Amino acid sequence: MKNALRELREAQGWSQGELATRLDVSRQTVNAIETGKYDPSLPLAFRIARLFGQPIEAIFDPES
């Protein structure tokens, strides 16, 4: 699934490790989501959306 996670993370100046810590997941999970190799669970998608103050639809594009 295409997503804007990398752009949002970089805009905050966070490394993948820093974002992983904030989301309570591994850095590898953040990398896999950013590269489209892994679709987050719904609870994780909500945590990501809350962290960035964005609706889920603004971050994740299910059509791609």
C-alpha positions in Angstrom: 0.0 0.0 0.0 1.4 3.4 -0.9 1.8 5.8 2.0 3.3 9.1 3.0 5.0 7.8 6.2 8.6 8.6 5.0 7.7 12.1 4.0 5.9 12.8 7.3 8.8 11.3 9.3 11.4 13.3 7.5 9.4 16.5 7.9 9.7 15.9 11.7 13.4 15.2 11.4 13.0 11.8 12.9 15.0 8.7 12.0 13.3 5.4 11.4 14.5 4.3 14.8 13.0 7.4 16.5 9.7 6.8 14.8 9.8 3.2 15.8 10.3 4.1 19.4 7.4 6.5 19.3 5.1 3.9 17.8 6.5 1.0 20.0 7.5 -1.1 17.0 10.8 -2.1 15.5 12.8 0.0 13.1 12.4 -2.8 10.6 8.6 -2.5 10.8 8.9 1.2 10.0 11.1 0.5 7.1 8.8 -2.2 5.8 5.8 0.1 6.0 7.7 3.0 4.3 8.7 0.7 1.4 5.3 -0.8 1.0 6.4 -4.3 1.9 4.1 -4.4 5.0 0.7 -3.0 5.6 0.2 -1.9 9.2 -2.5 -3.3 11.4 -5.5 -1.1 11.9 -4.4 -0.2 15.5 -0.9 0.7 14.3 -2.4 2.8 11.5 -4.5 4.7 14.0 -1.3 5.3 16.2 0.5 6.6 13.2 -2.3 8.9 12.2 -2.6 10.2 15.8 1.1 10.8 16.1 1.1 12.9 13.0 -2.3 14.6 13.6 -3.6 13.3 10.2 -6.5 11.2 9.1 -5.5 7.7 8.1 -6.7 8.4 4.5 -4.1 11.2 4.3 -1.3 8.8 5.1 -2.3 5.5 3.5 -3.7 5.1 0.0 -5.5 1.7 -0.2 -6.0 2.2 -4.0 -2.4 1.6 -4.8 
